[in-house]
Amino acid sequence: MDQINHTGLISGMNEIAQLEASVKAAQKMVGAATMQMDPEAIKNAENAINDAKALMSLTSDTGFDQDFLTKQQQLIDQCQHQLSEAKH
């Protein structure tokens, strides 16, 4: 997929789809990392959470449906909590 230069988006996916895909990826990576407890998997899950947070911060002021954004933020928070609990 080619990046659209003026928006930074990957063609074929709008910002909503990118955010939703990023959150789902973080959820899957956190789930796998907490089952494996492999340091590399945990680091990758942390990176996925940070990527989802970065996308969330980019979309928070763009007029998206607030319920959608709230739900995505809750899912990110759950991922962060699950990973944090597993590490301790």
C-alpha angles and dihedrals in degrees: 000000000000124000115240103232100211096049105028089230124134108243114254094033128075124207093269092053092045092052093046092048091048093052092047090050090051091050092052094045093049091049092051094043094051091050095047099035087204111157092225092050090049091051091049090050090051089051091050091051091049091049091052090048091051092052090047091054091051093051101040094090099040101089098259120161104283093217090056092049092047091052092048091049090051090052091049090049090050090052091050092049094046092050092045092051092049092052093054 
